[in-house]
Amino acid sequence: MEQWWRDFHRFRVLITPQVMPFVFWIGAAIAVIMGIITVVEGALTPGPQKGRLIFLGLVSIFLGPVFVRILCELVMTFFRGKE
């Protein structure tokens, strides 16, 4: 344990690679929930905004997790070692 603590303080052990999967799943869940909320709001909205909100909600449901994954991979590129 003491060796791990020294490696941690000298930045030989990185925590970001272990944390990023959790960040991805939280971000993907938020994107899907916001998409569902937008679809429901669109279904309940009268007038010409109805179709637009439903479409944006569906786009958010499907493309939101992809966008979150791209952002997480972008962050991970900074923590990749030379292989």
SULSUL-V340575 format. One record per backbone hydrogen bond with DSSP energy under -1.0 kcal/mol. CO is the residue of the C=O (numbers start at 0). NH is the residue of the N-H. If there is no record, write none. Layout:
# SULSUL-V340575
CO/NH
CO/NH
This chain:
# SULSUL-V340575
0/4
1/5
2/6
3/7
4/8
5/9
6/11
6/12
7/10
14/18
15/19
18/22
19/23
20/24
21/25
22/26
23/27
24/28
25/29
26/30
27/31
28/32
29/33
30/34
31/35
32/36
33/37
34/38
35/39
36/40
37/41
38/42
39/43
46/49
48/52
49/53
50/54
51/55
52/56
53/57
54/58
55/59
56/60
57/61
58/62
59/63
62/66
63/67
64/68
65/69
66/70
67/71
68/72
69/73
70/74
71/75
72/76
74/77
75/78
